[in-house]
Amino acid sequence: MSCEDFVVAIPTYQRPNKLIHQTLTLLVEKYQLDEDQVYLFLENEEQYKLYYDTLQLSKFRKYEPTYVITNTKGIGAKRNYIRNYFPDNTNVVMMDDDVEKIWVMDTDGPRTSNRKIELEDFYQFVLDSFYIAEKENVSMWGVCLFDNAYFMSSQYSTNLKYLGGTLQGIIVNEVSKNISVDIDQFEDYEFSIKHFIAEKKCLRFNHIGLSSKYYSEDGGICANSGGLDRRMEEAYENATYLLLEYPDFLNIYNKSDGTVNIKLNHLKRI
């Protein structure tokens, strides 16, 4: 494996132990990624010291990812930074710090026979994904963010769909570098919409799913927002902003637990 093929950028805040036990364990122990492929994007010197010291006391004390201090605040600004950090034509896999497993759908018949199995060859999947992205002439791709095989499919799609920041690919070029957001909650929805407007496609691999814990109160966006309650308030504010800004592209609704969510208009055409 080589950083010339792709790099993995992990924006993370205030939760080094979650990174160690989830995403880093997955990438290093299961998928055998070289340390020169992995970049940790941290907000400031204090966060750098926290992550460096914690890794030195962990099973990864001999594993040396690249630490990048962004001097930004919030996940939106950090994702903007990552898009402009690497040289043109770099293939960047952006991952959150709390990915537990990556699934691939397996089926030999109707949807009811769908089942999920753990993805074994992450390296080949990423290479194939960037190859298809180049063929489709897009600079961003994503996957499903759920782990229910019934709702997955064997085909990739290019209509307007959510390309979640938990796992996505970015080809660094003039399009991707010039797309940015000013929000933290639902920032990946706005990235998806802006890429669709710029490239008329959202490339999503619908046979790939994830196990991850969203809306965790431990560090991350919750810590940056000032706690779970404030994060929920900010989510509603940002969902409302997106609806006003892109009224033909999405709807907002409340999930069964009362949290606000967004559904993109997959029939939208440009």
N, C-alpha and C positions, 0 to 999 in steps of 0.2 A: 504494500500500500504506500501511497506517496501523497504528500501535500500538493504535488503538481496535478493530481487528479481532482481532489476537492479538499476543503478544510471544513471543520465543524466549529461554528461560533455559538457559544453559550452565554447569553445575557443572564446574569444572576445577581441577586441582592439578598444579603442577610440570612442565607441558609446554606452554608458550606456542607453541613452534614447531609442535607437532602441531596445535594449534588453528588456527594461521595457515594451514598447508598443507592441512588437511583441512576441518573443519567450517566455518570462517570463509570459506575460498575458495569452498566450495559455496554457502553462503548469500548471499555478497556478489556473487561474479562470475557464478554461474549463475542464482541465483534473485532477485538484485537487491533484497534486503531492506534497508530503510532502517536507518540506524544507531540510530534511536530505538526500534527494535523488538528490538534485541539486548542482552541483559544477561549479563554474566559474573559468576558467583558464586564468590568467592575467599575463602580461609580467614582471611587476616590481612593486615596492612600489608606484610609482606615479599613475600607473593604478589602483592599489588596492584602493588608497584614492579616486580617481575619481569615481569609481564604488560604493564604500561603501557610500560615501557622497551623491551621486545621488540617490541611493536606499533609504537612510534615509529620503530624502525629497519627496519621491514618495508614491504612494499607497501601496508599498511593504515595508514600513519602519519596519513593524513587522515581515516580512518574512526574515529569515536568512539562505541563502544558504551558502555553504562552499566556501571560497575564497582560491584559490591556486595560489601562485606566482611562475611562472616557470623559471624566469630569462633566457628566450629565446627570439629570435626575429623572427617573421614570423609565418605563419600558419602551414607550414610544420613541423618546429621544435616543435611547440606546440602540433601538433597531435602525433608526436613521443613521446613527454613527457607524454601525457595522456595514451598512450598504456603501459607505464612502471610505472605509478603512482599507480594504483590499484593492490591489491593482485591477485594472480592467481585465475582463475575461477570466477572472477567478470564479470557480464554482464553489459557492458557499452553502453549506447545510446549516441552517439556523435551528437550534434545538433549545427547548426550555430545560431547566435543571431537574425536573421531576418526572421524566419519562421512565416508566418501570419496564414496559415491554413494547415491542413493535410486532404487530400481527399481520399475517397475510391470509386472505380468504382462500379457502380450498373448496371446490365443489365439483361434482360430477353429474349434476342434474338440476332439478328445480331449486328455487330459492330456499325452500324449507330444508334442503340437504346441505346448505352452506355451513361450513365450519371454519373456525379460525385455528391457525397453527402459528407458532412463533417464527418470525422471519429469521432465517439462518444466515443469509448472505447479504448483509447490509451494504457492503462495499459494491457488489454488483448491482443491487437495486438502485443505489445512488448514481452509479455510472449510467445505467439504463435511463434513469429519470432525466438526467441532464442531456442525454442524447435525444430523447423525445422532445424535450423543451427546445432544443436547437432546431429540430425538424419542424416543430409547430411555430417556430419564430416567436417564442415568448421568453421572458427573462425571470419568470417565477413559477414554481410549482408547489403543490401541497398534497396532503393526504387526508383521509377521514380522521376525525378526532375521537371516534368512538370505537368500541371493541365488540360490537354486536354484529356477527357475520351475516345475520339475516338482512341487514340494511346495506351491506356492502355489495359491490358488483365486480365483475372481472374486467371491465373496460375503464379506460381513463376518459375523462370528459373535458370539454373546453368551453362549456357555457358558464354563466356567472354562478360560481359556487365559492363557498368560504374556504380560503387557504389559511388555515390556522397557524399561528406562530409557534405552536408546540413542536412542529416538525415541518420545515419548508425548505425549498431550495431557491437560491438566488444566483443568477448569472450577473456578475458585476459589469454593467455597461452604461451607456448614456441614459437609457430608459430607467433602469433600476436606481441609479444614483440620484436621479432627479425626482423620484417619488418619495415623499416624506409625509409624516403626520404630526399633529400637535396634541394628540390625546393619548392616554394610557389605557383606559378601559375600551375594549372593542377596537383597539388600534389595528389589529390584523384584519378586521372587516373592512376598514377604510383602505388598507393596503390592497386588499383583494379588489375592491371597487376601482381604485385608481389604476391598477394594472389592467383591469378589464377595459376601462376607458382608453388607456394608452395603446393596448395591444389587441383589444377586441376578443380576448380569450382569458379564461382562468383554467389553467391546466391542473387537474386534480386526479390523483391515482386512487380510485375508489375501492381497490382491492387491498389497500394498506390501512390498518387501524392502529390505535394506540391505547395503552393503559397509562393513565396519568390522573393526578388528583387536582382538579380545578377548584378555584376559590379556597385554597388552603390558607389558614390564618397564620401559618408559620413563614415569616419572611416574605420575599417576593413582592408582588403588587400590593398585597394587603398592608405590609409594613410600610411601603412607600406612600400608600394612600392615607395611612393613619388609622388602620384597623379595618375589620370586616364591615362594620356598619357604614363607615365612610366610603369604603370601596363600593358598596351597594348603591349609595347615593350617587357616587361618581359614575357608576355604570348607567344609571337612569339618565343622568345629565348627558352623557356622551351618546347614548342611544337616541335620545331626543335630537341632539345636534345632528347626528348622521341622517335621521329621518328628514329633517328640514333641509339638509344639504343635498341629499340624494333621494328625493321622494319616490322616484320611479325604480330605484334599485333595491329597496328593502322594505320590510315591515318590522315593527317591534311588538312583542307580546310578553306576557308573564308566564313563566313556567309554573309547574304545580307547587313548587316550594316558595313561590312568590317573587323569585328573582327575575329581573328583566332579561330578555334575550332578543336576538335579531335573526330574522330569516331573510336571506337574499332572494331576489326575484330571478329564478333560474331561466325564466322565459325572456328576460330583458335582452334586447338586441341593439347594436350600435351600427 
